[in-house]
Amino acid sequence: MVSRPVSADRKELGEFGFAGDDNVVPFDVEPLDVRGRAVQLGPMLDQILGRHTYPEPVACLLAEMITMTVLLGSALKFEGKFIVQTRSDGPVDMLVADFSTPSAVRAYARFDEARLAEAVAAGKTKPEDLLGAGVLALTVDQGAHMQRYQGIVQLDGSTLEDVARTYFRQSEQIPTEVRLGVAKMVLPGEQAGREHWRAGGLMLQFLPNSPERMRMADLPGGDGDEENDGSSHPEDDAWQEALALLSTVEPTELIDPTVGAERLLYRLFHEHGVRVYAGVDVRDECSCSREKIKTILDGFTAEEIADSVEDGKIRITCEFCSTEYEFDPSDFS
């Protein structure tokens, strides 16, 4: 059974509205004490990746990062930003994605063309190969008057799914599972050969009423159990069942527009009953502006301003949205 709270501004009583692309769907499975979010990204993802014309392995990696950021950031209950950033020694040495409440997403990637070509030629195009060793930082920014919270996870050959699990285990101590899928595909009804980027993600969290039921085994080297082997805190049967069900999801199901988030959730949890809630639309929207960039330039020294002049103008291009801003150097004299 799938049930959804219905509000007067969405659907008439008895009607069921499907979220569709670029809409995060929160849900819970009460018998298993599980809640989560599901999303399929289409036009929004296409716009972000399309404007940069990244090589396909880089675009695929950034799409995973965007999907993970949307799943995590859309849970924010306050006005602010959720920022995910990698710094590593691989061919793709930096990825940045941020989610600004209530729904704005932006992202970009930095990579070394020569090293990327070598990796592709060697068949090393998995996310862990492209990123290499380094760190991934997840930052919650509640504004100028609040202290930032940041969690750091090591990049040591793990996938982005593994990184998300480790983050929640270390920082939130909430049993969490994440599945991500990305692909380029021709959509039904499109002219032959025209491909679009699509991505999908599903996140589960185990949140029973009893705190003892959600205790997780400590990480090796942590400060929890004496032996840190998890033997004194076996994982709950309900959580194990939820994990088993999630393991049946194929990556193609996560991105298939004919399946959709609600149908996928029904396939997984119909025996227990899954309740879905009003979704959160996400959109491609950059927070850059001429005023913000001018404020930054106002802080430059005269020498730095002079070094920034080219053909009599100062031109700044936003790395996220590729918008170019032009300034007269005399404005900063």
C-alpha positions, 0 to 999 in steps of 0.5 A, a space after each residue: 500500500 502507498 498512501 500520501 497526505 493530500 492537501 487542497 492545493 495539490 489534488 482532489 481527495 482520492 487522486 494521487 499525484 506523482 512527483 516526477 523529475 526534479 522533486 524529492 519525495 520523503 517517505 516512511 515505512 512505519 512497520 520497519 521504523 524506516 524513513 527516507 527520501 527518493 529523487 529522480 533528476 532530469 531537466 535540472 541535471 541536464 542543464 547543470 551538466 550541459 552548460 559545462 560540456 564536461 567529459 562523460 566520466 566527469 559529468 557522471 561523477 558530478 551527477 552522483 555528487 549532485 544527487 547525493 547533495 540533493 538527498 541530504 540537503 533537502 532534509 534541512 529544516 532551516 534557511 541555509 546551505 548544505 555544501 559537499 566538496 571534495 579535494 583529492 589527488 585524482 584526475 578529478 581533484 575537486 567537486 563542489 555541489 551545494 543545496 540552498 534552501 528551499 530548492 536551489 542547486 548548483 555544482 561544478 567540477 575541476 579536473 586535469 585533462 591530461 590525467 583524465 585522458 590517461 585514466 580513460 585510456 587505462 579503463 580507470 573511470 570508476 568514481 574512486 579512480 577519478 577522485 583518488 585519495 583525499 577528503 570530502 567535506 559536508 558543511 551545514 551553513 545556517 548563515 552569517 550569525 550561526 556557526 558552521 557545522 562540518 563533517 570530514 570523511 576520508 576518500 580512500 578508494 570508496 564510492 560516494 555511496 560509501 562516503 555517505 554511509 560513513 558520514 552518517 555513521 561518524 557524525 549522526 550515528 544514524 544507520 543510513 543506506 544510500 543508493 545512487 544511479 546515473 546514466 545518459 539516455 534517450 527518452 521516449 518520444 525524443 528524436 533519435 540520438 538525442 541523449 539526456 542526463 538522468 540520475 536517481 537516488 534513494 536514502 534510507 534511515 533507521 529511526 526506531 522509537 527506542 534509542 537502543 535499537 538504532 545503536 550502531 557498531 563503532 568504527 574501527 579505532 573508535 571510542 565505543 566498544 572495547 573490541 569495536 567488532 559490533 558483536 554486542 550491538 547486533 543490527 536490528 532485524 527490521 533494519 536488516 530487512 529494509 537493507 535486503 529490500 533496498 539491495 534488490 534495486 537496480 541502478 536502471 530503476 533509479 533513473 527510469 522515468 517510467 517507474 518514478 519515485 512512488 512506483 519504485 517505493 511501492 515495489 520495495 515496500 508494498 508488503 509493509 505499506 509505505 507513506 509518501 509526503 509532499 515533495 520538494 522541487 529542486 531547480 538549477 539556480 546559482 546564487 552569484 550576482 554582480 553585486 556579490 562579485 563587486 563586493 569581492 573585487 572591492 577588497 582587492 588591492 590596487 595591484 590585484 585589480 591591475 593584474 585582473 585587467 584584460 583588454 581594459 576590462 575585468 571579466 569574472 566568470 562564475 564557475 558554477 553557472 558560467 555567467 560572465 560579469 564585466 567591470 570597469 577598472 576605474 570603478 575600483 580606483 
